Amino acid sequence: MIPSVNNLLLTEINEEDMPSKNYRMISESVRGTVDTIEAMKQVVYKILCTERYVYPIYSWNYGIELVDLFGESVTYACPEITRRIEEALLQDERVNSVDQFEFDTSKKHEVVCTFSVHTIFGDFQMEKEVSV
């Protein structure tokens, strides 16, 4: 009663990259689609706005862990923010690197982090506010 496979393992499998097309979000609404660099800007925005391990619809590789930085000192938070942003964004295979981190700590209990994202479609600047 062993099932036969009929050369299934010998069948050639072709992989192809899927387009990076994404729905275009404009002020809480969705209109049309975007691709390449504009799609990547939205992907990065969504990753950085999604707390990791909280939403069961996302894999554990999606999102960023920032909620536990609340109440921490700025000297601890800044290197952690750098590490966590890099870790979150490099999960996407279209992101090559993240660098040029700059921090604005002029507001009390808030760090504004500006950084560059290098993708297969090009480079762009992003900003993330983190409560500390």
C-alpha positions in Angstrom: 0.0 0.0 0.0 2.8 2.4 -0.8 1.7 5.2 -3.1 3.5 5.6 -6.4 5.1 8.9 -7.2 5.4 8.5 -11.0 8.6 10.6 -11.4 7.2 13.5 -9.5 10.6 14.1 -7.9 12.2 14.3 -11.4 10.0 17.1 -12.6 11.9 20.4 -13.1 10.7 23.3 -10.9 11.2 26.8 -12.2 11.4 29.7 -9.7 10.5 33.2 -10.7 10.5 36.5 -8.8 7.2 38.0 -8.2 6.7 41.8 -8.9 6.9 44.1 -5.9 3.6 45.7 -6.7 1.7 47.1 -3.8 -1.6 48.9 -3.2 -1.2 52.7 -3.1 -2.1 54.1 0.3 -3.0 57.8 0.5 -4.1 59.2 3.8 -5.8 56.1 5.2 -7.3 55.1 1.8 -6.2 52.8 -1.0 -6.1 54.0 -4.6 -4.5 52.0 -7.4 -1.2 50.3 -7.2 2.5 51.3 -7.0 5.6 49.4 -7.9 9.4 49.5 -7.4 10.7 52.4 -5.2 7.3 53.7 -4.2 6.1 50.2 -3.2 9.3 49.8 -1.1 8.7 53.0 0.7 5.2 51.7 1.7 6.7 48.3 2.6 9.2 49.9 4.9 6.6 52.2 6.4 4.3 49.2 7.1 7.1 47.1 8.7 8.1 50.0 11.0 4.5 50.6 12.0 3.8 46.9 12.9 4.8 45.6 16.3 6.4 42.2 15.9 4.7 39.1 17.6 1.5 41.0 18.3 -0.7 40.4 15.2 -1.3 36.7 14.3 -1.9 37.5 10.6 1.8 38.4 10.2 4.7 35.9 10.4 7.2 36.3 13.3 9.7 37.7 10.8 7.5 40.7 10.0 7.5 44.0 11.9 9.7 45.6 14.6 10.0 45.4 18.3 9.8 48.9 19.8 7.2 48.8 22.6 9.8 47.5 25.2 11.9 50.6 24.7 9.4 52.8 26.4 10.9 54.1 29.7 14.5 53.3 28.7 17.3 55.8 28.6 18.2 57.5 25.3 21.8 56.1 25.5 20.3 52.6 25.5 17.5 53.2 23.1 19.5 54.7 20.2 21.8 51.7 19.5 18.8 49.4 20.0 16.7 51.3 17.6 19.5 51.1 15.0 19.8 47.3 15.5 16.0 46.7 15.5 15.4 48.7 12.3 18.2 46.9 10.5 16.9 43.5 11.6 13.3 44.3 10.7 14.0 45.7 7.2 16.6 43.1 6.2 14.0 40.4 6.5 12.7 41.7 3.1 14.9 40.3 0.4 14.5 43.5 -1.7 16.3 45.5 1.0 20.1 45.4 0.6 21.2 47.5 3.5 20.2 50.2 6.0 22.6 52.9 7.2 23.3 56.6 7.9 21.3 56.6 11.1 20.8 60.0 12.8 18.9 60.7 16.0 17.1 63.8 17.2 16.6 63.6 21.0 15.4 67.2 21.5 11.9 66.2 22.5 11.4 64.6 25.9 10.5 60.9 25.8 10.8 60.7 22.1 13.6 59.8 19.6 13.3 60.7 15.9 15.5 58.4 13.9 16.3 59.2 10.2 18.1 56.7 8.1 18.8 55.5 4.5 17.3 52.4 3.0 19.1 50.8 0.0 16.9 48.5 -2.0 17.2 46.7 -5.3 15.1 49.5 -6.8 17.1 52.4 -5.4 17.8 54.3 -2.2 15.6 56.6 -0.1 15.4 58.2 3.3 13.0 57.2 6.0 12.1 58.5 9.5 10.7 56.7 12.5 9.6 58.3 15.8 10.1 56.1 18.9 8.7 56.8 22.4 11.3 56.2 25.1 
